[in-house]
């Protein structure tokens, strides 16, 4: 019995299909100064025995995202000193007072040139969005032009997924406090909406009245 030469070569590596095994980074926007919270930076708010920024990093990791990039701004030195950000790529946005758009640009700029096929973007002030929602949105990846977002009873929200092929256009339109809102509006027909209302709550921690959500 002769052996099949096609089955005997150990040097042939299988091609990994990025659509089934993509590298999906996590991007946490945590630069806000908490103006409506009396100037308390949101990253430093306490939640479940730690900082809100730590909770959000774990959410991205537990949802299957990696590597994790974090954009800091207000009180960046204190956040670095107190938070558990080992293993994260940290970018400090010196223009954080201009709003979320500048932080999104900074984060996408840090990701440019990496091997990531896509990124899931999460906001630090939405602790009701857990790993389940992140994993669902991550699973909507199909290609480097994928565009997906969590939805809550049909309303688009966070987290969102941006394929790497879209980053430059998204960054170009990220101004003020709009983040990617204008881009998402202009491309709404291309967005895959992923219903998450059964696994997450999309409230924001914006004012003192919202602090009751923190545990």
N, C-alpha and C positions, 0 to 999 in steps of 0.2 A: 504494500500500500504506500503510495507516494504522498508526501505532505503537500499541501497547497501553499505555494510561496507567498500568496497574498495574506495568509494568516500567520506567518512566521516572523514578520518584521516588526520589532519592537519600536522602531524609530518613527513610525507614522503616528502622529498625534491627531486625535479627532478635532474637527473644527467646532469651536463653541459658537453657537448661534446667539448673537447678542439680544435677539428678540426674546429668547427663553432664559438667558442668563446674563442680563444686562448689568452694568455697573451703574447703580442709581445712587448718587450722592444725596446727602441731606444738607439743606441750607437753613440755618436758624437765624432769623432776623431779631436781634436783641439789643438794639442800639437806643431805643427810646428813653427819654428822660422823665417820663411820667408827669408832664406838665399839669394835667388835670388831677394828678394825685399829689399835688403839692411839691412837685420836683423829686419824687421818689422813683429812681430808675427801676423800670419793671423787671429787669433781669435780677435785681437784688430782693424782690419780694419773696417772702417765705411761703413755702407750700409743701405739705407732707414731710416736714422735718428737714427740708433742704431749701435751696434757692429755686426760683422759678426757672432760671436758665438751666440748672442741672436737670430738672424734671423734663424740660423740652428736649435736651440732648438725648436723654434716655428714651424718650418717645420716638425720636427718629431712629435710633439704633434698634430698639425693640421692634420697630416697624419694618426693619430690613434694609435701612439706608446706610450707606458707608462709601467713602469716608464722610465724616460730618464736618461741615464748615460753619463757623459761628461769626456773625458780624456784631461787633460791640461798638458803642459810641459813648453815651453818658456814663460817667464813672467807670470808664474802661479799666483803669488800673485796679480799682477796688474789686471789680467783677473778676478780673484775672486772679487776684490774690485770694478771693474767697470761694470761687466756683471750682467744680471738678471738671476741668476742660482738657484733661490729659487725653491725647489721641485725637483731639480736634485741631483743625486748622483755624486759627483765630485771625480775623481781619478787623482792624480798628478803622472805623469810618470817621474821618475828621469833619465831615460835612453832615453829621447825623441830624443837626438841627434843621436841615432842609427838608427832612421827612423821609418816609419809607423808601421813596424812589432812589435816593442816594445810597441807601444801605443795600437795596437789591442790586444796583449797579456794582457796588463794591464786592458783593458776594459772587455775582456772576463773573466779574473780572478775575477774582481769585481762582475760580473754577476753570476758566478758559485755559486751554492747553493741557488740562489733566485728561485722564483716560475715561472720565465719566461719560456715559451715554445719555444721561438725563439727571435731573435734580428734582427732589421734592422739597418745596419751600414751606416752612412752618413759621408762625409768628409766636414770639415768646409769651404774649399776653393772652393765649387761648388754651389754658390748661385742661379744658374740657375735651380737647381733641387728643385722643390717645393713640397708642400704637396700632390699634385695629383700623382706624381711619387711614393712618399713614400707609399701612400694608395694602389696604384696598386701592388707594390711589397709585401706589407704586406698581401694583399689578396691572394697571392700565397701560403700561409702557408697551409700545409696539415697534417703534423705530426712533431714530434721532430727531424726527420731526413730530413726535408725539406731544399732544397738549391735552392735559386732563385736570380735573378739579373735583374735589369733594362737593357734594350737593346735600342740602338739608331741606327735605320736602320740596325738592325741585329748585331751590335757590342756590346758586353757585356760592361756594365759600372756600375755606382753606382746609387742608393743605392743597397745593397745586403742584402739578408735575410739568416740567418743561424739558423737552428733548434738547440735546446739546446743539442741534442745528438751528434752534430758534433763539439761542441766548443773545446773540449780537443784536437782533432786531428788538427783543424785549428790553435789553439794557438801553438801547437808543431812545426808547419811549418812556423810560422810567424816570419821571420828574415829580417834584413836589412830594405830596403825601399820597399820591395815587398808586405807587408801586407799579404793578403790571396791569392795573385796571383798564387803562385805555387799550392796551394790546389785546386783552381778553375780550373786551367789547367788540373790537374790530374783527376778531377772529372767532366769534362765538360759535359759528357753524362748525368749526374744526375741533371744538372742545368735547372730549369724552367726559360726561358727567357721571360721577360715581356716588351713588346714594349712600350716605353715612349717618343719617339721623338715628338709626337704630344702635349705633356704637359710639356716638360722639355728640357733644353739645358745643356749639360754635359761639359761645358768649366771649366777650372781650373783657379784660380787666382795664378799664379806662378811668373810672372815677372811684371815689371813696365808697360809693354805694355798691360797687361791684366787688369789693374786697371780701364779702361774705362767701364768695365762691372758693376762696383759698382755704386749705385745710391745714 
